[in-house]
Amino acid sequence: MSVFSEDSESVQDSNSNNQPKTFSQWQQMRRSNPSGVAGYYSTKSQQKMLADRKILGSAWYA
Amino acid sequence: MRSLQLLEQLDEARDLFQSANVHEQYQIEAIRTELRLRGLFTSKQIRPSSMAYESIVAVLFMQMTRTGARLTVPPTVQSNPHKYSIPTSLPRELAASVKADLLLLEGSSYSPALRLHQLVQDTLARVNNTEVVA
């Protein structure tokens, strides 16, 4: 028996976690989820944001 | 070209950061990210206090491009910033900015280079054209 409910979303499976976010999406996250381990200001999120900026180039601001 | 005292400039930048409205916060965040992309703020462990510091430096640079102000950092402050209530990593950030051709160093004074003007102008134009959903 699985400990997870069927509709639970895996971090690995979530498309939104794998696809680069735009500046607008990151700023939405800053306002909705600023703190915590997965929050906007966490080291991991900041590194991911910079990586997204590099991947998307100027399109990051689209 | 004006030459302001370093502490006054940092205080002004801190005040602007703390009183920034929603749109200005977007601008600060964009400039902060662009500066990171160019080798500033290389600390691996990011803390809330360092985020505020990075934002203040971003505002400081924006102010320098708007006013043309120089940032004068005497050698005694460069070597012992903590004694003068200056963020200890600021000299490192300024050196990284010179290396990235964002600031020009003449004696003890830093002035905004053309590349910093372009960076701030381009970034603000992009942010102003970005529709950020509240």
N, CA and C atoms of all chains as a GROMACS GRO file, in nm:
protein
  588
    1MET      N    1   0.084  -0.120   0.000
    1MET     CA    2   0.000   0.000   0.000
    1MET      C    3   0.088   0.125   0.000
    2SER      N    4   0.057   0.214  -0.089
    2SER     CA    5   0.138   0.335  -0.098
    2SER      C    6   0.104   0.431   0.015
    3VAL      N    7   0.206   0.498   0.062
    3VAL     CA    8   0.182   0.598   0.166
    3VAL      C    9   0.134   0.730   0.105
    4PHE      N   10   0.142   0.740  -0.026
    4PHE     CA   11   0.100   0.862  -0.093
    4PHE      C   12  -0.038   0.844  -0.154
    5SER      N   13  -0.116   0.948  -0.152
    5SER     CA   14  -0.244   0.941  -0.221
    5SER      C   15  -0.218   0.948  -0.370
    6GLU      N   16  -0.312   0.899  -0.448
    6GLU     CA   17  -0.288   0.887  -0.592
    6GLU      C   18  -0.270   1.021  -0.662
    7ASP      N   19  -0.333   1.122  -0.609
    7ASP     CA   20  -0.324   1.251  -0.678
    7ASP      C   21  -0.210   1.337  -0.624
    8SER      N   22  -0.127   1.278  -0.536
    8SER     CA   23  -0.016   1.358  -0.487
    8SER      C   24   0.084   1.382  -0.599
    9GLU      N   25   0.145   1.498  -0.599
    9GLU     CA   26   0.233   1.538  -0.708
    9GLU      C   27   0.378   1.522  -0.669
   10SER      N   28   0.450   1.440  -0.741
   10SER     CA   29   0.592   1.423  -0.714
   10SER      C   30   0.668   1.545  -0.762
   11VAL      N   31   0.769   1.582  -0.687
   11VAL     CA   32   0.853   1.695  -0.729
   11VAL      C   33   0.921   1.662  -0.860
   12GLN      N   34   0.962   1.534  -0.876
   12GLN     CA   35   1.031   1.492  -0.998
   12GLN      C   36   0.939   1.497  -1.119
   13ASP      N   37   0.808   1.465  -1.096
   13ASP     CA   38   0.717   1.456  -1.209
   13ASP      C   39   0.659   1.591  -1.249
   14SER      N   40   0.670   1.688  -1.164
   14SER     CA   41   0.603   1.815  -1.191
   14SER      C   42   0.673   1.891  -1.303
   15ASN      N   43   0.600   1.915  -1.411
   15ASN     CA   44   0.657   1.990  -1.522
   15ASN      C   45   0.698   2.130  -1.481
   16SER      N   46   0.617   2.190  -1.392
   16SER     CA   47   0.644   2.327  -1.355
   16SER      C   48   0.777   2.340  -1.280
   17ASN      N   49   0.821   2.229  -1.218
   17ASN     CA   50   0.948   2.235  -1.146
   17ASN      C   51   1.066   2.216  -1.240
   18ASN      N   52   1.043   2.154  -1.352
   18ASN     CA   53   1.153   2.124  -1.444
   18ASN      C   54   1.172   2.232  -1.550
   19GLN      N   55   1.063   2.294  -1.589
   19GLN     CA   56   1.073   2.396  -1.694
   19GLN      C   57   1.120   2.528  -1.634
   20PRO      N   58   1.206   2.599  -1.707
   20PRO     CA   59   1.252   2.727  -1.654
   20PRO      C   60   1.137   2.827  -1.637
   21LYS      N   61   1.141   2.898  -1.526
   21LYS     CA   62   1.038   2.999  -1.499
   21LYS      C   63   1.085   3.135  -1.551
   22THR      N   64   0.988   3.216  -1.588
   22THR     CA   65   1.019   3.352  -1.632
   22THR      C   66   1.034   3.443  -1.511
   23PHE      N   67   1.081   3.563  -1.536
   23PHE     CA   68   1.094   3.665  -1.430
   23PHE      C   69   0.959   3.687  -1.361
   24SER      N   70   0.856   3.696  -1.442
   24SER     CA   71   0.722   3.718  -1.387
   24SER      C   72   0.680   3.606  -1.293
   25GLN      N   73   0.706   3.483  -1.334
   25GLN     CA   74   0.671   3.368  -1.249
   25GLN      C   75   0.752   3.366  -1.120
   26TRP      N   76   0.879   3.402  -1.130
   26TRP     CA   77   0.962   3.407  -1.009
   26TRP      C   78   0.914   3.516  -0.914
   27GLN      N   79   0.871   3.628  -0.970
   27GLN     CA   80   0.823   3.736  -0.884
   27GLN      C   81   0.690   3.701  -0.818
   28GLN      N   82   0.610   3.624  -0.889
   28GLN     CA   83   0.487   3.573  -0.826
   28GLN      C   84   0.522   3.484  -0.708
   29MET      N   85   0.625   3.402  -0.726
   29MET     CA   86   0.669   3.313  -0.618
   29MET      C   87   0.724   3.393  -0.500
   30ARG      N   88   0.795   3.501  -0.530
   30ARG     CA   89   0.850   3.585  -0.423
   30ARG      C   90   0.740   3.637  -0.334
   31ARG      N   91   0.626   3.670  -0.395
   31ARG     CA   92   0.516   3.726  -0.317
   31ARG      C   93   0.433   3.618  -0.247
   32SER      N   94   0.422   3.503  -0.313
   32SER     CA   95   0.337   3.398  -0.256
   32SER      C   96   0.412   3.305  -0.162
   33ASN      N   97   0.540   3.287  -0.186
   33ASN     CA   98   0.616   3.189  -0.108
   33ASN      C   99   0.759   3.240  -0.087
   34PRO      N  100   0.775   3.345  -0.008
   34PRO     CA  101   0.908   3.405   0.004
   34PRO      C  102   1.008   3.324   0.086
   35SER      N  103   0.961   3.258   0.192
   35SER     CA  104   1.057   3.195   0.284
   35SER      C  105   1.042   3.043   0.285
   36GLY      N  106   1.122   2.980   0.368
   36GLY     CA  107   1.117   2.835   0.380
   36GLY      C  108   1.218   2.767   0.290
   37VAL      N  109   1.225   2.637   0.303
   37VAL     CA  110   1.326   2.558   0.231
   37VAL      C  111   1.312   2.571   0.080
   38ALA      N  112   1.186   2.574   0.033
   38ALA     CA  113   1.163   2.584  -0.111
   38ALA      C  114   1.115   2.723  -0.151
   39GLY      N  115   1.128   2.818  -0.060
   39GLY     CA  116   1.081   2.954  -0.085
   39GLY      C  117   1.172   3.030  -0.179
   40TYR      N  118   1.124   3.143  -0.223
   40TYR     CA  119   1.197   3.225  -0.321
   40TYR      C  120   1.337   3.260  -0.273
   41TYR      N  121   1.351   3.292  -0.145
   41TYR     CA  122   1.480   3.339  -0.094
   41TYR      C  123   1.573   3.226  -0.049
   42SER      N  124   1.533   3.102  -0.071
   42SER     CA  125   1.622   2.991  -0.034
   42SER      C  126   1.739   2.985  -0.133
   43THR      N  127   1.847   2.928  -0.088
   43THR     CA  128   1.966   2.915  -0.173
   43THR      C  129   1.934   2.840  -0.301
   44LYS      N  130   1.857   2.732  -0.286
   44LYS     CA  131   1.825   2.648  -0.401
   44LYS      C  132   1.743   2.727  -0.504
   45SER      N  133   1.642   2.800  -0.457
   45SER     CA  134   1.558   2.876  -0.550
   45SER      C  135   1.637   2.986  -0.619
   46GLN      N  136   1.725   3.051  -0.543
   46GLN     CA  137   1.803   3.158  -0.603
   46GLN      C  138   1.898   3.103  -0.711
   47GLN      N  139   1.955   2.986  -0.684
   47GLN     CA  140   2.042   2.925  -0.784
   47GLN      C  141   1.962   2.883  -0.907
   48LYS      N  142   1.840   2.831  -0.883
   48LYS     CA  143   1.753   2.790  -0.994
   48LYS      C  144   1.710   2.912  -1.076
   49MET      N  145   1.680   3.021  -1.007
   49MET     CA  146   1.637   3.143  -1.076
   49MET      C  147   1.748   3.193  -1.169
   50LEU      N  148   1.870   3.192  -1.118
   50LEU     CA  149   1.982   3.237  -1.200
   50LEU      C  150   2.002   3.143  -1.319
   51ALA      N  151   1.986   3.013  -1.295
   51ALA     CA  152   1.998   2.915  -1.404
   51ALA      C  153   1.889   2.940  -1.509
   52ASP      N  154   1.768   2.970  -1.464
   52ASP     CA  155   1.658   2.997  -1.558
   52ASP      C  156   1.688   3.123  -1.640
   53ARG      N  157   1.744   3.221  -1.575
   53ARG     CA  158   1.779   3.346  -1.646
   53ARG      C  159   1.883   3.316  -1.756
   54LYS      N  160   1.979   3.229  -1.724
   54LYS     CA  161   2.082   3.194  -1.823
   54LYS      C  162   2.021   3.113  -1.938
   55ILE      N  163   1.930   3.022  -1.904
   55ILE     CA  164   1.870   2.936  -2.006
   55ILE      C  165   1.783   3.018  -2.101
   56LEU      N  166   1.698   3.104  -2.043
   56LEU     CA  167   1.602   3.177  -2.124
   56LEU      C  168   1.659   3.304  -2.188
   57GLY      N  169   1.771   3.351  -2.138
   57GLY     CA  170   1.828   3.473  -2.194
   57GLY      C  171   1.732   3.591  -2.176
   58SER      N  172   1.725   3.676  -2.276
   58SER     CA  173   1.637   3.793  -2.265
   58SER      C  174   1.491   3.754  -2.260
   59ALA      N  175   1.459   3.632  -2.306
   59ALA     CA  176   1.319   3.584  -2.301
   59ALA      C  177   1.273   3.563  -2.157
   60TRP      N  178   1.367   3.565  -2.064
   60TRP     CA  179   1.331   3.552  -1.921
   60TRP      C  180   1.233   3.661  -1.879
   61TYR      N  181   1.246   3.777  -1.943
   61TYR     CA  182   1.159   3.891  -1.909
   61TYR      C  183   1.029   3.893  -1.988
   62ALA      N  184   1.010   3.797  -2.076
   62ALA     CA  185   0.891   3.798  -2.164
   62ALA      C  186   0.763   3.788  -2.083
   63MET      N  187   2.986   6.623  -1.163
   63MET     CA  188   2.958   6.494  -1.102
   63MET      C  189   2.971   6.504  -0.949
   64ARG      N  190   2.871   6.455  -0.880
   64ARG     CA  191   2.873   6.469  -0.735
   64ARG      C  192   2.957   6.359  -0.670
   65SER      N  193   3.007   6.387  -0.554
   65SER     CA  194   3.078   6.286  -0.479
   65SER      C  195   3.017   6.280  -0.339
   66LEU      N  196   2.944   6.174  -0.310
   66LEU     CA  197   2.875   6.162  -0.182
   66LEU      C  198   2.955   6.073  -0.089
   67GLN      N  199   2.933   6.090   0.038
   67GLN     CA  200   2.997   6.003   0.135
   67GLN      C  201   2.939   5.863   0.126
   68LEU      N  202   3.025   5.766   0.141
   68LEU     CA  203   2.985   5.626   0.126
   68LEU      C  204   2.871   5.587   0.220
   69LEU      N  205   2.882   5.626   0.345
   69LEU     CA  206   2.778   5.588   0.442
   69LEU      C  207   2.644   5.649   0.407
   70GLU      N  208   2.646   5.775   0.365
   70GLU     CA  209   2.522   5.842   0.325
   70GLU      C  210   2.459   5.772   0.206
   71GLN      N  211   2.544   5.734   0.112
   71GLN     CA  212   2.493   5.666  -0.008
   71GLN      C  213   2.432   5.530   0.027
   72LEU      N  214   2.499   5.458   0.118
   72LEU     CA  215   2.445   5.329   0.160
   72LEU      C  216   2.314   5.346   0.236
   73ASP      N  217   2.308   5.448   0.321
   73ASP     CA  218   2.184   5.474   0.397
   73ASP      C  219   2.070   5.509   0.302
   74GLU      N  220   2.100   5.591   0.204
   74GLU     CA  221   1.997   5.630   0.107
   74GLU      C  222   1.947   5.508   0.028
   75ALA      N  223   2.042   5.425  -0.012
   75ALA     CA  224   2.005   5.303  -0.086
   75ALA      C  225   1.921   5.211   0.002
   76ARG      N  226   1.959   5.201   0.131
   76ARG     CA  227   1.883   5.117   0.224
   76ARG      C  228   1.741   5.171   0.241
   77ASP      N  229   1.728   5.303   0.255
   77ASP     CA  230   1.596   5.364   0.270
   77ASP      C  231   1.510   5.339   0.147
   78LEU      N  232   1.570   5.356   0.030
   78LEU     CA  233   1.495   5.334  -0.095
   78LEU      C  234   1.451   5.188  -0.108
   79PHE      N  235   1.539   5.098  -0.068
   79PHE     CA  236   1.506   4.955  -0.074
   79PHE      C  237   1.391   4.923   0.022
   80GLN      N  238   1.399   4.977   0.144
   80GLN     CA  239   1.297   4.945   0.244
   80GLN      C  240   1.162   5.009   0.214
   81SER      N  241   1.163   5.119   0.139
   81SER     CA  242   1.036   5.186   0.109
   81SER      C  243   0.989   5.159  -0.035
   82ALA      N  244   1.054   5.066  -0.102
   82ALA     CA  245   1.020   5.039  -0.243
   82ALA      C  246   0.878   4.986  -0.256
   83ASN      N  247   0.807   5.037  -0.357
   83ASN     CA  248   0.674   4.983  -0.384
   83ASN      C  249   0.687   4.854  -0.466
   84VAL      N  250   0.574   4.796  -0.499
   84VAL     CA  251   0.576   4.665  -0.565
   84VAL      C  252   0.655   4.671  -0.696
   85HIS      N  253   0.630   4.771  -0.777
   85HIS     CA  254   0.699   4.780  -0.906
   85HIS      C  255   0.849   4.803  -0.888
   86GLU      N  256   0.883   4.887  -0.791
   86GLU     CA  257   1.025   4.912  -0.764
   86GLU      C  258   1.094   4.785  -0.712
   87GLN      N  259   1.020   4.703  -0.639
   87GLN     CA  260   1.076   4.575  -0.591
   87GLN      C  261   1.111   4.485  -0.710
   88TYR      N  262   1.026   4.485  -0.812
   88TYR     CA  263   1.056   4.407  -0.933
   88TYR      C  264   1.184   4.458  -0.996
   89GLN      N  265   1.197   4.590  -1.003
   89GLN     CA  266   1.316   4.649  -1.064
   89GLN      C  267   1.442   4.609  -0.987
   90ILE      N  268   1.433   4.616  -0.855
   90ILE     CA  269   1.548   4.583  -0.771
   90ILE      C  270   1.585   4.436  -0.789
   91GLU      N  271   1.484   4.350  -0.789
   91GLU     CA  272   1.509   4.207  -0.805
   91GLU      C  273   1.575   4.176  -0.940
   92ALA      N  274   1.530   4.245  -1.043
   92ALA     CA  275   1.589   4.223  -1.177
   92ALA      C  276   1.735   4.269  -1.180
   93ILE      N  277   1.762   4.386  -1.127
   93ILE     CA  278   1.900   4.436  -1.126
   93ILE      C  279   1.988   4.345  -1.041
   94ARG      N  280   1.936   4.302  -0.927
   94ARG     CA  281   2.012   4.212  -0.839
   94ARG      C  282   2.048   4.083  -0.915
   95THR      N  283   1.953   4.029  -0.988
   95THR     CA  284   1.978   3.906  -1.064
   95THR      C  285   2.083   3.930  -1.172
   96GLU      N  286   2.071   4.042  -1.242
   96GLU     CA  287   2.168   4.073  -1.348
   96GLU      C  288   2.309   4.091  -1.292
   97LEU      N  289   2.318   4.150  -1.174
   97LEU     CA  290   2.450   4.166  -1.112
   97LEU      C  291   2.508   4.030  -1.073
   98ARG      N  292   2.422   3.943  -1.020
   98ARG     CA  293   2.466   3.806  -0.987
   98ARG      C  294   2.520   3.736  -1.111
   99LEU      N  295   2.450   3.758  -1.221
   99LEU     CA  296   2.488   3.694  -1.348
   99LEU      C  297   2.626   3.740  -1.393
  100ARG      N  298   2.667   3.856  -1.346
  100ARG     CA  299   2.796   3.912  -1.387
  100ARG      C  300   2.905   3.896  -1.281
  101GLY      N  301   2.880   3.806  -1.188
  101GLY     CA  302   2.987   3.768  -1.095
  101GLY      C  303   2.986   3.835  -0.961
  102LEU      N  304   2.882   3.915  -0.932
  102LEU     CA  305   2.874   3.974  -0.799
  102LEU      C  306   2.800   3.878  -0.706
  103PHE      N  307   2.815   3.899  -0.577
  103PHE     CA  308   2.744   3.821  -0.474
  103PHE      C  309   2.771   3.672  -0.491
  104THR      N  310   2.896   3.635  -0.484
  104THR     CA  311   2.932   3.496  -0.512
  104THR      C  312   2.922   3.404  -0.391
  105SER      N  313   2.875   3.460  -0.279
  105SER     CA  314   2.859   3.376  -0.160
  105SER      C  315   2.768   3.258  -0.192
  106LYS      N  316   2.813   3.138  -0.160
  106LYS     CA  317   2.736   3.019  -0.196
  106LYS      C  318   2.612   3.004  -0.108
  107GLN      N  319   2.627   3.039   0.019
  107GLN     CA  320   2.514   3.026   0.111
  107GLN      C  321   2.438   3.158   0.115
  108ILE      N  322   2.316   3.155   0.067
  108ILE     CA  323   2.236   3.277   0.062
  108ILE      C  324   2.146   3.284   0.184
  109ARG      N  325   2.152   3.392   0.254
  109ARG     CA  326   2.070   3.412   0.375
  109ARG      C  327   1.982   3.535   0.354
  110PRO      N  328   1.876   3.546   0.436
  110PRO     CA  329   1.791   3.665   0.423
  110PRO      C  330   1.869   3.795   0.435
  111SER      N  331   1.969   3.798   0.526
  111SER     CA  332   2.046   3.921   0.544
  111SER      C  333   2.129   3.952   0.419
  112SER      N  334   2.178   3.848   0.353
  112SER     CA  335   2.257   3.873   0.233
  112SER      C  336   2.168   3.917   0.117
  113MET      N  337   2.042   3.872   0.118
  113MET     CA  338   1.949   3.916   0.014
  113MET      C  339   1.923   4.066   0.028
  114ALA      N  340   1.905   4.111   0.152
  114ALA     CA  341   1.884   4.254   0.175
  114ALA      C  342   2.007   4.333   0.133
  115TYR      N  343   2.124   4.280   0.166
  115TYR     CA  344   2.248   4.345   0.128
  115TYR      C  345   2.261   4.354  -0.025
  116GLU      N  346   2.232   4.244  -0.093
  116GLU     CA  347   2.239   4.244  -0.239
  116GLU      C  348   2.143   4.346  -0.299
  117SER      N  349   2.025   4.355  -0.240
  117SER     CA  350   1.926   4.451  -0.290
  117SER      C  351   1.974   4.594  -0.269
  118ILE      N  352   2.037   4.619  -0.156
  118ILE     CA  353   2.087   4.754  -0.127
  118ILE      C  354   2.198   4.790  -0.227
  119VAL      N  355   2.284   4.695  -0.258
  119VAL     CA  356   2.389   4.721  -0.358
  119VAL      C  357   2.325   4.747  -0.495
  120ALA      N  358   2.221   4.671  -0.527
  120ALA     CA  359   2.151   4.692  -0.655
  120ALA      C  360   2.094   4.834  -0.661
  121VAL      N  361   2.031   4.879  -0.553
  121VAL     CA  362   1.977   5.016  -0.548
  121VAL      C  363   2.090   5.118  -0.558
  122LEU      N  364   2.198   5.090  -0.488
  122LEU     CA  365   2.314   5.181  -0.490
  122LEU      C  366   2.364   5.201  -0.633
  123PHE      N  367   2.376   5.093  -0.707
  123PHE     CA  368   2.423   5.101  -0.845
  123PHE      C  369   2.320   5.174  -0.933
  124MET      N  370   2.192   5.148  -0.909
  124MET     CA  371   2.088   5.219  -0.985
  124MET      C  372   2.098   5.368  -0.959
  125GLN      N  373   2.119   5.404  -0.833
  125GLN     CA  374   2.131   5.545  -0.796
  125GLN      C  375   2.254   5.608  -0.862
  126MET      N  376   2.362   5.534  -0.866
  126MET     CA  377   2.484   5.587  -0.928
  126MET      C  378   2.462   5.618  -1.075
  127THR      N  379   2.386   5.534  -1.143
  127THR     CA  380   2.362   5.559  -1.285
  127THR      C  381   2.264   5.676  -1.304
  128ARG      N  382   2.172   5.692  -1.210
  128ARG     CA  383   2.076   5.802  -1.223
  128ARG      C  384   2.140   5.937  -1.195
  129THR      N  385   2.224   5.940  -1.091
  129THR     CA  386   2.279   6.068  -1.047
  129THR      C  387   2.420   6.094  -1.099
  130GLY      N  388   2.486   5.987  -1.146
  130GLY     CA  389   2.626   6.002  -1.188
  130GLY      C  390   2.720   6.012  -1.071
  131ALA      N  391   2.670   5.979  -0.953
  131ALA     CA  392   2.751   5.993  -0.831
  131ALA      C  393   2.865   5.893  -0.829
  132ARG      N  394   2.974   5.935  -0.770
  132ARG     CA  395   3.087   5.845  -0.749
  132ARG      C  396   3.075   5.783  -0.610
  133LEU      N  397   3.143   5.672  -0.594
  133LEU     CA  398   3.148   5.605  -0.465
  133LEU      C  399   3.293   5.609  -0.419
  134THR      N  400   3.319   5.687  -0.318
  134THR     CA  401   3.457   5.699  -0.272
  134THR      C  402   3.481   5.611  -0.151
  135VAL      N  403   3.576   5.520  -0.165
  135VAL     CA  404   3.606   5.425  -0.057
  135VAL      C  405   3.754   5.441  -0.021
  136PRO      N  406   3.783   5.516   0.084
  136PRO     CA  407   3.923   5.536   0.123
  136PRO      C  408   3.991   5.403   0.155
  137PRO      N  409   4.122   5.394   0.136
  137PRO     CA  410   4.195   5.269   0.162
  137PRO      C  411   4.171   5.212   0.302
  138THR      N  412   4.158   5.299   0.400
  138THR     CA  413   4.136   5.250   0.537
  138THR      C  414   4.001   5.178   0.548
  139VAL      N  415   3.902   5.227   0.474
  139VAL     CA  416   3.771   5.162   0.473
  139VAL      C  417   3.776   5.032   0.394
  140GLN      N  418   3.851   5.034   0.284
  140GLN     CA  419   3.867   4.913   0.202
  140GLN      C  420   3.923   4.797   0.283
  141SER      N  421   4.022   4.828   0.366
  141SER     CA  422   4.090   4.721   0.438
  141SER      C  423   4.020   4.683   0.568
  142ASN      N  424   3.944   4.775   0.625
  142ASN     CA  425   3.874   4.746   0.751
  142ASN      C  426   3.730   4.797   0.747
  143PRO      N  427   3.649   4.746   0.656
  143PRO     CA  428   3.513   4.801   0.642
  143PRO      C  429   3.428   4.788   0.768
  144HIS      N  430   3.451   4.681   0.845
  144HIS     CA  431   3.369   4.659   0.965
  144HIS      C  432   3.387   4.771   1.068
  145LYS      N  433   3.502   4.836   1.065
  145LYS     CA  434   3.527   4.945   1.161
  145LYS      C  435   3.447   5.070   1.128
  146TYR      N  436   3.397   5.074   1.004
  146TYR     CA  437   3.325   5.194   0.960
  146TYR      C  438   3.178   5.164   0.929
  147SER      N  439   3.129   5.054   0.984
  147SER     CA  440   2.989   5.013   0.963
  147SER      C  441   2.956   4.993   0.815
  148ILE      N  442   3.057   4.950   0.741
  148ILE     CA  443   3.038   4.921   0.599
  148ILE      C  444   3.028   4.768   0.585
  149PRO      N  445   2.936   4.717   0.505
  149PRO     CA  446   2.930   4.572   0.485
  149PRO      C  447   3.066   4.516   0.446
  150THR      N  448   3.109   4.412   0.515
  150THR     CA  449   3.246   4.362   0.495
  150THR      C  450   3.271   4.311   0.354
  151SER      N  451   3.165   4.267   0.285
  151SER     CA  452   3.186   4.215   0.150
  151SER      C  453   3.176   4.323   0.042
  152LEU      N  454   3.147   4.446   0.081
  152LEU     CA  455   3.132   4.551  -0.020
  152LEU      C  456   3.260   4.573  -0.103
  153PRO      N  457   3.378   4.580  -0.040
  153PRO     CA  458   3.499   4.595  -0.122
  153PRO      C  459   3.514   4.485  -0.226
  154ARG      N  460   3.477   4.362  -0.189
  154ARG     CA  461   3.485   4.250  -0.284
  154ARG      C  462   3.387   4.270  -0.400
  155GLU      N  463   3.267   4.320  -0.368
  155GLU     CA  464   3.166   4.345  -0.471
  155GLU      C  465   3.212   4.455  -0.566
  156LEU      N  466   3.275   4.557  -0.510
  156LEU     CA  467   3.323   4.667  -0.593
  156LEU      C  468   3.434   4.619  -0.686
  157ALA      N  469   3.522   4.535  -0.632
  157ALA     CA  470   3.630   4.479  -0.715
  157ALA      C  471   3.572   4.392  -0.827
  158ALA      N  472   3.471   4.314  -0.793
  158ALA     CA  473   3.406   4.229  -0.895
  158ALA      C  474   3.339   4.315  -1.001
  159SER      N  475   3.286   4.429  -0.961
  159SER     CA  476   3.220   4.520  -1.055
  159SER      C  477   3.320   4.583  -1.150
  160VAL      N  478   3.438   4.613  -1.100
  160VAL     CA  479   3.544   4.668  -1.186
  160VAL      C  480   3.588   4.560  -1.285
  161LYS      N  481   3.601   4.438  -1.235
  161LYS     CA  482   3.642   4.326  -1.319
  161LYS      C  483   3.539   4.301  -1.430
  162ALA      N  484   3.411   4.323  -1.397
  162ALA     CA  485   3.303   4.301  -1.495
  162ALA      C  486   3.279   4.424  -1.582
  163ASP      N  487   3.365   4.525  -1.569
  163ASP     CA  488   3.354   4.649  -1.647
  163ASP      C  489   3.225   4.726  -1.618
  164LEU      N  490   3.173   4.710  -1.498
  164LEU     CA  491   3.052   4.784  -1.460
  164LEU      C  492   3.088   4.915  -1.391
  165LEU      N  493   3.200   4.914  -1.319
  165LEU     CA  494   3.247   5.035  -1.252
  165LEU      C  495   3.388   5.067  -1.299
  166LEU      N  496   3.418   5.196  -1.297
  166LEU     CA  497   3.554   5.241  -1.328
  166LEU      C  498   3.618   5.285  -1.198
  167LEU      N  499   3.741   5.245  -1.176
  167LEU     CA  500   3.812   5.281  -1.053
  167LEU      C  501   3.920   5.383  -1.086
  168GLU      N  502   3.911   5.496  -1.015
  168GLU     CA  503   4.012   5.600  -1.032
  168GLU      C  504   4.054   5.645  -0.893
  169GLY      N  505   4.175   5.609  -0.852
  169GLY     CA  506   4.217   5.636  -0.714
  169GLY      C  507   4.133   5.553  -0.619
  170SER      N  508   4.059   5.622  -0.532
  170SER     CA  509   3.971   5.550  -0.439
  170SER      C  510   3.825   5.565  -0.478
  171SER      N  511   3.800   5.618  -0.597
  171SER     CA  512   3.661   5.646  -0.637
  171SER      C  513   3.613   5.554  -0.748
  172TYR      N  514   3.493   5.505  -0.729
  172TYR     CA  515   3.428   5.421  -0.830
  172TYR      C  516   3.320   5.503  -0.900
  173SER      N  517   3.318   5.494  -1.030
  173SER     CA  518   3.213   5.563  -1.106
  173SER      C  519   3.148   5.463  -1.201
  174PRO      N  520   3.020   5.486  -1.235
  174PRO     CA  521   2.952   5.390  -1.322
  174PRO      C  522   3.010   5.392  -1.463
  175ALA      N  523   3.040   5.274  -1.514
  175ALA     CA  524   3.089   5.261  -1.652
  175ALA      C  525   2.971   5.254  -1.747
  176LEU      N  526   3.000   5.272  -1.873
  176LEU     CA  527   2.894   5.268  -1.975
  176LEU      C  528   2.816   5.137  -1.967
  177ARG      N  529   2.887   5.028  -1.938
  177ARG     CA  530   2.823   4.897  -1.931
  177ARG      C  531   2.719   4.891  -1.818
  178LEU      N  532   2.746   4.959  -1.708
  178LEU     CA  533   2.647   4.961  -1.599
  178LEU      C  534   2.525   5.044  -1.639
  179HIS      N  535   2.550   5.157  -1.705
  179HIS     CA  536   2.438   5.239  -1.754
  179HIS      C  537   2.349   5.156  -1.846
  180GLN      N  538   2.412   5.084  -1.938
  180GLN     CA  539   2.335   5.002  -2.033
  180GLN      C  540   2.261   4.890  -1.962
  181LEU      N  541   2.330   4.829  -1.866
  181LEU     CA  542   2.268   4.718  -1.791
  181LEU      C  543   2.142   4.766  -1.718
  182VAL      N  544   2.153   4.878  -1.649
  182VAL     CA  545   2.039   4.930  -1.573
  182VAL      C  546   1.927   4.973  -1.668
  183GLN      N  547   1.962   5.046  -1.773
  183GLN     CA  548   1.860   5.093  -1.867
  183GLN      C  549   1.788   4.976  -1.934
  184ASP      N  550   1.865   4.880  -1.984
  184ASP     CA  551   1.806   4.765  -2.054
  184ASP      C  552   1.718   4.683  -1.960
  185THR      N  553   1.768   4.662  -1.838
  185THR     CA  554   1.693   4.579  -1.743
  185THR      C  555   1.563   4.648  -1.702
  186LEU      N  556   1.570   4.777  -1.674
  186LEU     CA  557   1.448   4.848  -1.634
  186LEU      C  558   1.348   4.851  -1.749
  187ALA      N  559   1.397   4.867  -1.871
  187ALA     CA  560   1.307   4.866  -1.987
  187ALA      C  561   1.237   4.731  -1.999
  188ARG      N  562   1.312   4.623  -1.976
  188ARG     CA  563   1.253   4.489  -1.984
  188ARG      C  564   1.150   4.469  -1.874
  189VAL      N  565   1.185   4.511  -1.753
  189VAL     CA  566   1.091   4.494  -1.641
  189VAL      C  567   0.965   4.576  -1.664
  190ASN      N  568   0.982   4.696  -1.716
  190ASN     CA  569   0.866   4.782  -1.740
  190ASN      C  570   0.775   4.726  -1.850
  191ASN      N  571   0.833   4.644  -1.937
  191ASN     CA  572   0.753   4.582  -2.042
  191ASN      C  573   0.700   4.445  -2.002
  192THR      N  574   0.738   4.402  -1.883
  192THR     CA  575   0.693   4.270  -1.835
  192THR      C  576   0.565   4.287  -1.755
  193GLU      N  577   0.470   4.205  -1.789
  193GLU     CA  578   0.345   4.210  -1.714
  193GLU      C  579   0.354   4.109  -1.600
  194VAL      N  580   0.378   4.158  -1.480
  194VAL     CA  581   0.389   4.070  -1.364
  194VAL      C  582   0.252   4.058  -1.301
  195VAL      N  583   0.201   3.936  -1.298
  195VAL     CA  584   0.069   3.914  -1.242
  195VAL      C  585   0.077   3.920  -1.090
  196ALA      N  586  -0.003   4.005  -1.031
  196ALA     CA  587  -0.001   4.020  -0.885
  196ALA      C  588  -0.074   3.905  -0.818
   0.00000   0.00000   0.00000
